């Protein structure tokens, strides 16, 4: 729902804004907000030890911090590409197509983490791909250039996002004593560097002429806040919610995006879009509701033999006790 609201606000901003904001600056401040929030969360959890802990994990264990560079760079590129994609796609098409992330994440889960998927999950991925392909066919011919442009950037985003998410998950599991919030401090701190480079590489002239905050208003700051805190909120929800609840939330977000696009953005879905969106919603639900469950296999080994050695030891100890008692009885007490 956070992602859905974010994309709807962005689409609205692109439609009504005369002096467009610089999305590279938005990505930079998303990382600033995320870093601030994660530092506060580490302070809340670790209290007085927080700064010492952050210094140790970020600077002293610098080799461990370097591992986060890969997902940090990918996430910065991903967030920049998302702004381009949403500017060229309707919120409904965007939300449906973005579910391709499930397919890429599943593939990298199998390849990198060596996890297994259930048969129903593989079938759901096939229907997911079919539904997304069907949605792409219904792009309006008048906006075909923009639709193809936005779709291309969105495909680039989801392919990189799936890899970055699984890679970051692998890093989290390598050292479980390091909390998720501390890892996010590392991630956000490193992300500031590529985010800054992106600003000056793409928008150097605009920044020098108009400044960093051109086009920024409350709505833009709202998008930045949702981009920063939405990811942290999703992380908390994923930790405490089950797969079925997450599938329901994703399905509801797609439906909400379609309804809002029809009402506010003059989006006219045809029967192919409705069929494709239905396939995607069903696939998302099935994929989340039926994960792979390891079958119970009884132990193939035979039960261990009785503890004969222990029995013999007990008999020997009992015999010794009897001998000792007999000796005590035979001993004459002094008169």
C-alpha positions in Angstrom: 0.0 0.0 0.0 2.9 2.3 0.7 4.3 1.6 -2.8 0.9 2.1 -4.4 0.4 5.5 -2.6 3.9 6.6 -3.6 3.4 5.8 -7.3 0.0 7.5 -7.4 1.4 10.7 -5.8 4.3 10.6 -8.2 2.0 10.2 -11.2 -0.1 13.1 -10.0 3.0 15.3 -9.5 4.2 14.6 -13.0 0.8 15.5 -14.4 0.4 18.8 -12.6 3.9 20.1 -12.0 5.1 22.9 -14.3 8.6 23.2 -12.7 9.5 19.5 -12.1 11.6 18.5 -9.2 14.9 16.7 -9.7 14.4 13.0 -8.9 18.1 12.5 -8.3 17.9 14.9 -5.4 14.8 13.0 -4.1 16.8 9.8 -4.1 19.6 11.5 -2.2 17.3 12.8 0.5 15.5 9.4 0.8 18.9 7.9 1.9 19.5 10.8 4.3 16.0 10.2 5.9 16.6 6.5 6.0 20.0 6.9 7.6 18.6 9.2 10.2 15.7 6.8 11.0 18.0 3.8 11.3 20.4 5.6 13.6 17.5 6.5 15.9 16.3 2.9 15.9 19.8 1.7 16.8 19.9 4.3 19.6 16.5 3.0 20.8 17.6 -0.6 20.8 21.3 -0.3 22.1 21.0 2.9 24.2 24.4 4.2 25.3 26.3 1.5 23.3 24.8 2.6 20.0 27.5 5.0 18.8 30.3 2.7 19.9 28.5 -0.2 18.1 28.0 1.8 14.9 31.6 3.0 14.8 32.8 -0.6 15.3 30.6 -2.1 12.6 30.9 0.7 10.0 34.6 1.7 10.4 36.5 -0.9 12.4 34.9 -3.8 10.5 35.3 -2.0 7.2 35.7 -5.2 5.2 32.2 -6.3 6.4 30.9 -2.8 5.5 32.3 -3.1 1.9 30.0 -6.1 1.4 27.0 -3.7 1.5 28.4 -1.7 -1.4 26.9 -3.9 -4.1 23.3 -3.7 -2.9 23.8 0.0 -2.0 24.8 0.9 -5.5 22.0 -1.2 -7.0 19.3 0.4 -4.8 20.4 3.9 -5.8 20.2 3.0 -9.5 16.9 1.3 -8.9 15.3 4.3 -7.1 16.4 6.6 -9.9 15.0 4.3 -12.6 11.7 4.0 -10.7 11.1 7.7 -11.0 11.7 7.5 -14.8 9.4 4.5 -15.1 6.5 6.0 -13.1 6.7 9.2 -15.2 6.0 7.2 -18.3 3.5 4.6 -17.0 0.1 4.8 -15.4 -0.1 3.7 -11.8 -2.2 0.7 -12.7 0.2 -0.6 -15.4 3.2 0.2 -13.1 1.8 -1.7 -10.1 0.9 -4.8 -12.2 4.3 -4.8 -14.1 6.3 -4.2 -10.9 5.2 -7.6 -9.7 7.7 -9.1 -12.1 10.0 -8.5 -9.1 8.6 -11.6 -7.6 9.8 -13.6 -10.6 13.4 -12.2 -10.5 13.5 -12.6 -6.7 12.4 -16.2 -6.9 15.0 -17.0 -9.5 17.8 -15.4 -7.4 16.5 -17.2 -4.3 17.0 -20.5 -6.0 20.4 -19.6 -7.5 22.0 -17.8 -4.6 20.3 -19.0 -1.4 19.7 -22.5 -2.8 16.1 -22.5 -1.6 13.4 -24.7 -3.1 10.0 -23.5 -4.5 6.8 -25.5 -4.4 5.1 -26.8 -7.6 2.3 -24.3 -7.0 4.8 -21.4 -6.7 6.4 -22.4 -10.1 3.0 -22.5 -11.7 2.2 -19.1 -10.1 5.3 -17.6 -11.6 4.3 -18.8 -15.1 0.9 -17.2 -14.7 2.5 -14.0 -13.3 4.7 -13.7 -16.4 1.7 -14.3 -18.7 -0.4 -11.7 -16.9 2.3 -9.1 -17.1 2.9 -9.8 -20.8 -0.8 -9.4 -21.4 -0.9 -6.0 -19.6 2.0 -4.7 -21.8 -0.1 -5.4 -24.9 -2.8 -3.0 -23.9 -0.6 0.2 -23.7 -2.4 2.9 -25.6 -1.0 3.3 -29.1 -0.9 7.1 -28.6 1.5 6.6 -25.7 3.3 3.6 -27.0 6.7 5.3 -27.1 6.3 6.4 -23.4 4.9 3.0 -22.4 7.8 1.2 -24.0 10.3 3.6 -22.5 8.8 3.3 -19.0 8.5 -0.5 -19.3 12.2 -0.9 -20.3 13.3 1.1 -17.2 10.9 -0.9 -15.0 12.3 -4.2 -16.3 15.8 -3.0 -15.6 14.7 -2.0 -12.1 13.0 -5.3 -11.1 15.9 -7.4 -12.4 18.4 -5.5 -10.3 16.1 -5.2 -7.4 15.6 -9.0 -7.1 19.4 -9.6 -7.1 20.0 -6.8 -4.5 17.3 -8.0 -2.2 18.6 -11.6 -2.1 22.3 -10.5 -1.9 21.4 -8.3 1.1 19.5 -11.1 2.7 22.5 -13.3 2.4 24.7 -10.6 4.1 22.2 -10.4 7.0 22.4 -14.2 7.6 26.2 -14.3 7.6 26.4 -12.4 10.9 23.1 -12.7 12.7 24.5 -10.8 15.7 24.4 -7.6 13.6 20.8 -6.2 13.7 18.8 -5.3 10.6 18.8 -1.6 11.6 22.6 -1.6 11.9 22.9 -3.1 8.5 20.6 -0.5 7.2 22.8 2.2 8.7 25.7 0.7 6.7 23.5 0.5 3.6 22.2 4.1 3.8 25.6 5.6 4.6 27.2 4.0 1.6 24.3 4.8 -0.6 24.9 8.5 -0.1 28.1 8.4 -2.2 26.5 7.0 -5.4 23.4 9.2 -4.9 25.6 12.3 -4.8 27.6 11.2 -7.9 24.3 10.6 -9.7 23.1 14.2 -8.9 26.2 15.8 -10.4 26.5 13.4 -13.3 23.0 13.9 -14.5 21.7 17.2 -13.1 24.8 19.3 -12.5 23.6 22.2 -14.8 20.1 22.2 -13.2 21.5 22.2 -9.7 23.9 25.0 -10.4 21.2 27.1 -12.2 18.1 26.3 -10.1 19.4 24.8 -6.9 18.8 21.5 -5.2 15.2 22.1 -4.1 13.6 23.3 -7.4 10.0 22.1 -7.6 10.0 20.8 -4.0 6.8 21.2 -2.1 4.9 19.3 0.6 3.8 16.6 -1.9 7.4 16.0 -3.1 8.7 15.8 0.5 5.8 13.3 1.2 7.1 11.1 -1.7 10.6 11.3 -0.3 9.4 10.4 3.2 7.4 7.5 1.9 10.4 6.2 -0.1 12.6 6.4 3.0 10.3 5.2 5.7 8.2 2.9 3.5 11.0 0.4 3.1 11.6 0.3 6.8 7.9 -0.1 7.4 7.7 -3.0 4.9 10.7 -4.7 6.7 8.8 -4.6 10.0 5.6 -5.9 8.4 7.4 -8.7 6.6 8.9 -9.7 10.0 5.6 -10.0 11.8 3.1 -10.8 9.0 2.6 -14.2 7.3 2.8 -14.9 3.6 -1.0 -14.9 3.1 -1.4 -11.5 4.6 1.4 -10.1 2.5 -0.2 -11.6 -0.6 -3.6 -10.0 0.3 -1.9 -6.6 0.8 -0.1 -6.8 -2.6 -3.3 -7.8 -4.4 -5.3 -5.1 -2.7 -2.6 -2.5 -3.7 -2.9 -3.5 -7.4 -6.7 -3.2 -7.3 -6.5 0.2 -5.5 -4.0 1.5 -8.1 -6.3 0.4 -10.9 -9.3 2.1 -9.3 -7.5 5.4 -8.6 -6.0 5.4 -12.2 -9.5 5.1 -13.7 -11.0 7.8 -11.5 -8.3 10.4 -11.4 -6.1 9.8 -14.5 -8.6 8.9 -17.2 -7.2 5.3 -17.5 -9.5 3.1 -19.5 -8.7 -0.6 -18.9 -9.7 -3.0 -21.6 -10.6 -6.7 -21.2 -7.0 -7.7 -21.8 -5.8 -5.5 -19.0 -8.5 -6.8 -16.6 -7.6 -10.4 -17.5 -3.9 -9.8 -17.2 -4.3 -8.0 -13.8 -6.5 -10.8 -12.6 -3.8 -13.4 -13.5 -1.2 -11.3 -11.7 -3.3 -10.9 -8.6 -4.1 -14.6 -8.5 -0.4 -15.5 -9.1 0.8 -13.2 -6.3 -1.7 -14.7 -3.9 -0.8 -18.3 -4.8 2.9 -17.6 -4.6 2.6 -16.2 -1.1 0.1 -18.6 0.3 1.7 -21.9 -0.8 5.4 -21.9 0.0 7.6 -24.9 -0.2 7.2 -27.2 2.8 9.9 -29.8 3.6 8.3 -33.2 3.8 8.8 -35.1 7.0 11.1 -38.1 6.5 11.5 -40.6 9.3 15.0 -41.5 10.2 16.4 -44.3 8.1 18.7 -45.5 10.8 17.7 -48.3 13.1 17.1 -47.5 16.8 20.2 -47.7 18.9 20.9 -51.0 20.7 20.2 -51.2 24.4 22.9 -49.9 26.6 24.6 -53.2 27.4 27.8 -51.6 28.6 25.8 -49.4 31.1 23.9 -52.5 32.3 27.1 -54.4 33.0 28.6 -51.4 34.8 25.5 -51.2 37.0 25.7 -54.9 37.8 29.4 -54.6 38.7 28.7 -51.6 40.9 25.9 -53.4 42.7 28.1 -56.4 43.3 30.8 -54.2 44.8 28.2 -52.6 47.1 27.0 -56.0 48.3 30.6 -57.0 49.1 31.2 -53.9 51.0 28.0 -54.4 53.1 29.1 -58.0 53.9 32.5 -56.8 55.0 30.8 -54.3 57.3 28.6 -56.9 58.8 31.6 -59.3 59.5 33.6 -56.5 61.1 33.6 -56.8 64.9 33.0 -53.7 66.9 35.6 -53.1 69.7 34.3 -53.8 73.2 
